[in-house]
Amino acid sequence: YAPYWRKDARGIICGLTAFTTKNHIIRAALEAVCFQTRDILEAMNKDCGMPLSKLHVDGKMTSNDLLMQLQADLVGIPVLRAQS
């Protein structure tokens, strides 16, 4: 996955208990998307030497308010949805 380009990369979910719910797993998946996006943005900033001041996003996942807030919190810049 970007920006590491390791086709052999695999994932696991650790720490599951009898009390882990579907919502916990969904949130973990959303957080994983946000962390991967942050990794890509950090690689872009390093390569370009010009940090982003805002992140424009579009697509179906951007309708998820929690996802957009998590992303904004992780990247530390405004996340702006495209107008529909």
N, CA, C and O atoms as a GROMACS GRO file, in nm:
protein
  336
    1TYR      N    1   0.084  -0.118   0.000
    1TYR     CA    2   0.000   0.000   0.000
    1TYR      C    3   0.088   0.124   0.000
    1TYR      O    4   0.202   0.121   0.045
    2ALA      N    5   0.034   0.230  -0.050
    2ALA     CA    6   0.108   0.356  -0.058
    2ALA      C    7   0.131   0.411   0.082
    2ALA      O    8   0.045   0.392   0.168
    3PRO      N    9   0.239   0.476   0.109
    3PRO     CA   10   0.350   0.505   0.017
    3PRO      C   11   0.461   0.401   0.024
    3PRO      O   12   0.572   0.429  -0.022
    4TYR      N   13   0.436   0.284   0.078
    4TYR     CA   14   0.542   0.185   0.097
    4TYR      C   15   0.553   0.085  -0.017
    4TYR      O   16   0.659   0.027  -0.037
    5TRP      N   17   0.446   0.065  -0.092
    5TRP     CA   18   0.443  -0.020  -0.210
    5TRP      C   19   0.495  -0.160  -0.181
    5TRP      O   20   0.579  -0.213  -0.253
    6ARG      N   21   0.442  -0.219  -0.077
    6ARG     CA   22   0.479  -0.357  -0.043
    6ARG      C   23   0.362  -0.447  -0.078
    6ARG      O   24   0.262  -0.452  -0.007
    7LYS      N   25   0.375  -0.518  -0.188
    7LYS     CA   26   0.266  -0.605  -0.230
    7LYS      C   27   0.247  -0.725  -0.136
    7LYS      O   28   0.145  -0.793  -0.142
    8ASP      N   29   0.346  -0.751  -0.051
    8ASP     CA   30   0.335  -0.861   0.044
    8ASP      C   31   0.278  -0.818   0.179
    8ASP      O   32   0.268  -0.899   0.271
    9ALA      N   33   0.240  -0.691   0.191
    9ALA     CA   34   0.188  -0.639   0.318
    9ALA      C   35   0.057  -0.711   0.354
    9ALA      O   36  -0.026  -0.740   0.268
   10ARG      N   37   0.043  -0.739   0.480
   10ARG     CA   38  -0.077  -0.804   0.532
   10ARG      C   39  -0.124  -0.728   0.654
   10ARG      O   40  -0.049  -0.650   0.712
   11GLY      N   41  -0.247  -0.750   0.693
   11GLY     CA   42  -0.299  -0.682   0.811
   11GLY      C   43  -0.359  -0.782   0.909
   11GLY      O   44  -0.398  -0.893   0.873
   12ILE      N   45  -0.364  -0.740   1.034
   12ILE     CA   46  -0.427  -0.820   1.137
   12ILE      C   47  -0.497  -0.725   1.234
   12ILE      O   48  -0.464  -0.607   1.242
   13ILE      N   49  -0.591  -0.778   1.305
   13ILE     CA   50  -0.657  -0.701   1.410
   13ILE      C   51  -0.619  -0.768   1.542
   13ILE      O   52  -0.653  -0.883   1.566
   14CYS      N   53  -0.548  -0.694   1.626
   14CYS     CA   54  -0.502  -0.747   1.755
   14CYS      C   55  -0.591  -0.695   1.868
   14CYS      O   56  -0.657  -0.592   1.855
   15GLY      N   57  -0.591  -0.767   1.975
   15GLY     CA   58  -0.657  -0.721   2.096
   15GLY      C   59  -0.807  -0.746   2.100
   15GLY      O   60  -0.876  -0.688   2.184
   16LEU      N   61  -0.858  -0.832   2.013
   16LEU     CA   62  -1.000  -0.862   2.016
   16LEU      C   63  -1.034  -0.939   2.144
   16LEU      O   64  -0.960  -1.027   2.187
   17THR      N   65  -1.146  -0.905   2.201
   17THR     CA   66  -1.196  -0.975   2.319
   17THR      C   67  -1.341  -1.013   2.295
   17THR      O   68  -1.397  -0.983   2.190
   18ALA      N   69  -1.400  -1.078   2.391
   18ALA     CA   70  -1.541  -1.113   2.381
   18ALA      C   71  -1.629  -0.988   2.380
   18ALA      O   72  -1.746  -0.994   2.343
   19PHE      N   73  -1.571  -0.875   2.421
   19PHE     CA   74  -1.648  -0.751   2.428
   19PHE      C   75  -1.626  -0.661   2.307
   19PHE      O   76  -1.685  -0.553   2.299
   20THR      N   77  -1.544  -0.704   2.212
   20THR     CA   78  -1.522  -0.627   2.090
   20THR      C   79  -1.647  -0.637   2.005
   20THR      O   80  -1.700  -0.745   1.980
   21THR      N   81  -1.694  -0.520   1.961
   21THR     CA   82  -1.816  -0.517   1.880
   21THR      C   83  -1.783  -0.487   1.734
   21THR      O   84  -1.670  -0.452   1.699
   22LYS      N   85  -1.884  -0.502   1.651
   22LYS     CA   86  -1.871  -0.467   1.510
   22LYS      C   87  -1.829  -0.321   1.496
   22LYS      O   88  -1.749  -0.287   1.409
   23ASN      N   89  -1.883  -0.235   1.581
   23ASN     CA   90  -1.849  -0.092   1.574
   23ASN      C   91  -1.702  -0.067   1.606
   23ASN      O   92  -1.642   0.024   1.548
   24HIS      N   93  -1.643  -0.144   1.697
   24HIS     CA   94  -1.500  -0.129   1.726
   24HIS      C   95  -1.417  -0.161   1.601
   24HIS      O   96  -1.320  -0.091   1.570
   25ILE      N   97  -1.456  -0.267   1.531
   25ILE     CA   98  -1.381  -0.309   1.412
   25ILE      C   99  -1.398  -0.207   1.300
   25ILE      O  100  -1.303  -0.177   1.228
   26ILE      N  101  -1.519  -0.154   1.286
   26ILE     CA  102  -1.543  -0.051   1.184
   26ILE      C  103  -1.460   0.073   1.213
   26ILE      O  104  -1.398   0.128   1.122
   27ARG      N  105  -1.457   0.115   1.338
   27ARG     CA  106  -1.376   0.233   1.372
   27ARG      C  107  -1.228   0.206   1.346
   27ARG      O  108  -1.157   0.295   1.297
   28ALA      N  109  -1.181   0.088   1.377
   28ALA     CA  110  -1.041   0.054   1.351
   28ALA      C  111  -1.011   0.063   1.201
   28ALA      O  112  -0.904   0.110   1.162
   29ALA      N  113  -1.103   0.018   1.118
   29ALA     CA  114  -1.084   0.027   0.973
   29ALA      C  115  -1.079   0.172   0.928
   29ALA      O  116  -0.996   0.208   0.844
   30LEU      N  117  -1.168   0.256   0.981
   30LEU     CA  118  -1.167   0.398   0.946
   30LEU      C  119  -1.037   0.464   0.990
   30LEU      O  120  -0.979   0.544   0.916
   31GLU      N  121  -0.992   0.431   1.110
   31GLU     CA  122  -0.865   0.487   1.158
   31GLU      C  123  -0.749   0.444   1.069
   31GLU      O  124  -0.657   0.522   1.044
   32ALA      N  125  -0.752   0.319   1.022
   32ALA     CA  126  -0.645   0.270   0.935
   32ALA      C  127  -0.640   0.350   0.805
   32ALA      O  128  -0.532   0.384   0.757
   33VAL      N  129  -0.756   0.382   0.749
   33VAL     CA  130  -0.762   0.465   0.628
   33VAL      C  131  -0.698   0.600   0.656
   33VAL      O  132  -0.620   0.650   0.574
   34CYS      N  133  -0.730   0.659   0.770
   34CYS     CA  134  -0.677   0.791   0.805
   34CYS      C  135  -0.526   0.788   0.826
   34CYS      O  136  -0.455   0.878   0.781
   35PHE      N  137  -0.476   0.686   0.893
   35PHE     CA  138  -0.332   0.676   0.915
   35PHE      C  139  -0.258   0.656   0.783
   35PHE      O  140  -0.150   0.712   0.763
   36GLN      N  141  -0.315   0.576   0.693
   36GLN     CA  142  -0.251   0.555   0.564
   36GLN      C  143  -0.250   0.684   0.483
   36GLN      O  144  -0.151   0.716   0.418
   37THR      N  145  -0.359   0.758   0.487
   37THR     CA  146  -0.364   0.887   0.417
   37THR      C  147  -0.260   0.982   0.475
   37THR      O  148  -0.192   1.053   0.400
   38ARG      N  149  -0.247   0.983   0.607
   38ARG     CA  150  -0.145   1.068   0.669
   38ARG      C  151  -0.005   1.030   0.622
   38ARG      O  152   0.077   1.117   0.595
   39ASP      N  153   0.022   0.900   0.613
   39ASP     CA  154   0.153   0.856   0.564
   39ASP      C  155   0.180   0.906   0.423
   39ASP      O  156   0.291   0.949   0.392
   40ILE      N  157   0.078   0.902   0.338
   40ILE     CA  158   0.094   0.951   0.200
   40ILE      C  159   0.120   1.100   0.200
   40ILE      O  160   0.209   1.147   0.128
   41LEU      N  161   0.045   1.176   0.278
   41LEU     CA  162   0.064   1.321   0.283
   41LEU      C  163   0.202   1.356   0.337
   41LEU      O  164   0.266   1.450   0.287
   42GLU      N  165   0.249   1.284   0.437
   42GLU     CA  166   0.383   1.310   0.490
   42GLU      C  167   0.490   1.281   0.385
   42GLU      O  168   0.589   1.354   0.375
   43ALA      N  169   0.472   1.175   0.306
   43ALA     CA  170   0.566   1.145   0.198
   43ALA      C  171   0.564   1.255   0.092
   43ALA      O  172   0.668   1.294   0.040
   44MET      N  173   0.445   1.304   0.060
   44MET     CA  174   0.434   1.414  -0.038
   44MET      C  175   0.502   1.539   0.014
   44MET      O  176   0.575   1.605  -0.059
   45ASN      N  177   0.479   1.571   0.140
   45ASN     CA  178   0.542   1.690   0.200
   45ASN      C  179   0.693   1.678   0.196
   45ASN      O  180   0.763   1.774   0.166
   46LYS      N  181   0.743   1.559   0.227
   46LYS     CA  182   0.888   1.537   0.227
   46LYS      C  183   0.945   1.552   0.085
   46LYS      O  184   1.048   1.616   0.066
   47ASP      N  185   0.878   1.493  -0.013
   47ASP     CA  186   0.926   1.498  -0.151
   47ASP      C  187   0.916   1.638  -0.211
   47ASP      O  188   1.005   1.680  -0.285
   48CYS      N  189   0.810   1.709  -0.178
   48CYS     CA  190   0.787   1.842  -0.238
   48CYS      C  191   0.848   1.955  -0.157
   48CYS      O  192   0.877   2.062  -0.210
   49GLY      N  193   0.868   1.931  -0.028
   49GLY     CA  194   0.921   2.036   0.057
   49GLY      C  195   0.823   2.150   0.080
   49GLY      O  196   0.862   2.259   0.120
   50MET      N  197   0.696   2.123   0.053
   50MET     CA  198   0.593   2.226   0.068
   50MET      C  199   0.474   2.164   0.141
   50MET      O  200   0.393   2.095   0.079
   51PRO      N  201   0.462   2.189   0.271
   51PRO     CA  202   0.351   2.128   0.345
   51PRO      C  203   0.215   2.179   0.297
   51PRO      O  204   0.200   2.294   0.257
   52LEU      N  205   0.118   2.090   0.302
   52LEU     CA  206  -0.018   2.127   0.263
   52LEU      C  207  -0.081   2.213   0.372
   52LEU      O  208  -0.056   2.193   0.491
   53SER      N  209  -0.164   2.307   0.331
   53SER     CA  210  -0.236   2.389   0.428
   53SER      C  211  -0.380   2.342   0.443
   53SER      O  212  -0.448   2.379   0.539
   54LYS      N  213  -0.427   2.259   0.349
   54LYS     CA  214  -0.562   2.202   0.357
   54LYS      C  215  -0.566   2.079   0.267
   54LYS      O  216  -0.485   2.064   0.176
   55LEU      N  217  -0.662   1.992   0.295
   55LEU     CA  218  -0.678   1.869   0.219
   55LEU      C  219  -0.818   1.868   0.160
   55LEU      O  220  -0.917   1.869   0.232
   56HIS      N  221  -0.826   1.865   0.027
   56HIS     CA  222  -0.955   1.856  -0.043
   56HIS      C  223  -0.986   1.708  -0.066
   56HIS      O  224  -0.900   1.633  -0.113
   57VAL      N  225  -1.106   1.667  -0.032
   57VAL     CA  226  -1.146   1.526  -0.043
   57VAL      C  227  -1.277   1.514  -0.120
   57VAL      O  228  -1.358   1.607  -0.122
   58ASP      N  229  -1.296   1.399  -0.184
   58ASP     CA  230  -1.423   1.372  -0.250
   58ASP      C  231  -1.447   1.222  -0.249
   58ASP      O  232  -1.360   1.145  -0.208
   59GLY      N  233  -1.562   1.181  -0.294
   59GLY     CA  234  -1.597   1.040  -0.296
   59GLY      C  235  -1.694   1.004  -0.186
   59GLY      O  236  -1.720   1.082  -0.095
   60LYS      N  237  -1.746   0.885  -0.195
   60LYS     CA  238  -1.852   0.839  -0.104
   60LYS      C  239  -1.808   0.838   0.043
   60LYS      O  240  -1.888   0.869   0.131
   61MET      N  241  -1.683   0.802   0.068
   61MET     CA  242  -1.638   0.794   0.208
   61MET      C  243  -1.640   0.929   0.278
   61MET      O  244  -1.644   0.936   0.400
   62THR      N  245  -1.636   1.037   0.201
   62THR     CA  246  -1.634   1.170   0.263
   62THR      C  247  -1.767   1.207   0.327
   62THR      O  248  -1.775   1.307   0.398
   63SER      N  249  -1.871   1.128   0.303
   63SER     CA  250  -2.000   1.155   0.368
   63SER      C  251  -1.999   1.107   0.514
   63SER      O  252  -2.093   1.134   0.588
   64ASN      N  253  -1.894   1.038   0.554
   64ASN     CA  254  -1.882   0.988   0.692
   64ASN      C  255  -1.817   1.096   0.778
   64ASN      O  256  -1.697   1.121   0.767
   65ASP      N  257  -1.897   1.160   0.864
   65ASP     CA  258  -1.847   1.269   0.948
   65ASP      C  259  -1.735   1.225   1.041
   65ASP      O  260  -1.637   1.297   1.060
   66LEU      N  261  -1.748   1.106   1.099
   66LEU     CA  262  -1.644   1.056   1.189
   66LEU      C  263  -1.512   1.040   1.114
   66LEU      O  264  -1.407   1.080   1.164
   67LEU      N  265  -1.516   0.982   0.997
   67LEU     CA  266  -1.396   0.963   0.916
   67LEU      C  267  -1.329   1.096   0.885
   67LEU      O  268  -1.207   1.109   0.897
   68MET      N  269  -1.407   1.194   0.846
   68MET     CA  270  -1.350   1.324   0.811
   68MET      C  271  -1.290   1.394   0.933
   68MET      O  272  -1.187   1.460   0.922
   69GLN      N  273  -1.354   1.378   1.049
   69GLN     CA  274  -1.298   1.439   1.171
   69GLN      C  275  -1.170   1.368   1.214
   69GLN      O  276  -1.072   1.433   1.251
   70LEU      N  277  -1.170   1.235   1.208
   70LEU     CA  278  -1.049   1.160   1.239
   70LEU      C  279  -0.934   1.203   1.148
   70LEU      O  280  -0.821   1.222   1.193
   71GLN      N  281  -0.965   1.218   1.018
   71GLN     CA  282  -0.861   1.257   0.923
   71GLN      C  283  -0.807   1.395   0.955
   71GLN      O  284  -0.686   1.416   0.956
   72ALA      N  285  -0.895   1.489   0.982
   72ALA     CA  286  -0.852   1.625   1.015
   72ALA      C  287  -0.766   1.625   1.141
   72ALA      O  288  -0.665   1.695   1.148
   73ASP      N  289  -0.806   1.548   1.240
   73ASP     CA  290  -0.729   1.541   1.365
   73ASP      C  291  -0.590   1.483   1.341
   73ASP      O  292  -0.492   1.530   1.399
   74LEU      N  293  -0.580   1.383   1.256
   74LEU     CA  294  -0.451   1.318   1.231
   74LEU      C  295  -0.356   1.401   1.146
   74LEU      O  296  -0.235   1.403   1.171
   75VAL      N  297  -0.410   1.471   1.046
   75VAL     CA  298  -0.321   1.547   0.958
   75VAL      C  299  -0.299   1.689   1.008
   75VAL      O  300  -0.204   1.756   0.966
   76GLY      N  301  -0.384   1.735   1.098
   76GLY     CA  302  -0.365   1.867   1.158
   76GLY      C  303  -0.389   1.984   1.066
   76GLY      O  304  -0.341   2.094   1.090
   77ILE      N  305  -0.464   1.960   0.959
   77ILE     CA  306  -0.502   2.068   0.866
   77ILE      C  307  -0.651   2.051   0.834
   77ILE      O  308  -0.707   1.943   0.854
   78PRO      N  309  -0.714   2.157   0.784
   78PRO     CA  310  -0.855   2.144   0.748
   78PRO      C  311  -0.876   2.041   0.636
   78PRO      O  312  -0.798   2.035   0.541
   79VAL      N  313  -0.981   1.962   0.650
   79VAL     CA  314  -1.020   1.866   0.547
   79VAL      C  315  -1.149   1.920   0.487
   79VAL      O  316  -1.251   1.932   0.555
   80LEU      N  317  -1.145   1.953   0.358
   80LEU     CA  318  -1.256   2.018   0.291
   80LEU      C  319  -1.322   1.923   0.193
   80LEU      O  320  -1.258   1.872   0.102
   81ARG      N  321  -1.453   1.900   0.213
   81ARG     CA  322  -1.528   1.813   0.122
   81ARG      C  323  -1.562   1.887  -0.007
   81ARG      O  324  -1.585   2.008  -0.006
   82ALA      N  325  -1.565   1.812  -0.116
   82ALA     CA  326  -1.608   1.869  -0.244
   82ALA      C  327  -1.757   1.900  -0.236
   82ALA      O  328  -1.833   1.832  -0.167
   83GLN      N  329  -1.797   2.004  -0.306
   83GLN     CA  330  -1.939   2.037  -0.312
   83GLN      C  331  -2.010   1.935  -0.398
   83GLN      O  332  -1.961   1.897  -0.504
   84SER      N  333  -2.127   1.890  -0.352
   84SER     CA  334  -2.199   1.789  -0.431
   84SER      C  335  -2.308   1.851  -0.513
   84SER      O  336  -2.378   1.781  -0.585
   0.00000   0.00000   0.00000
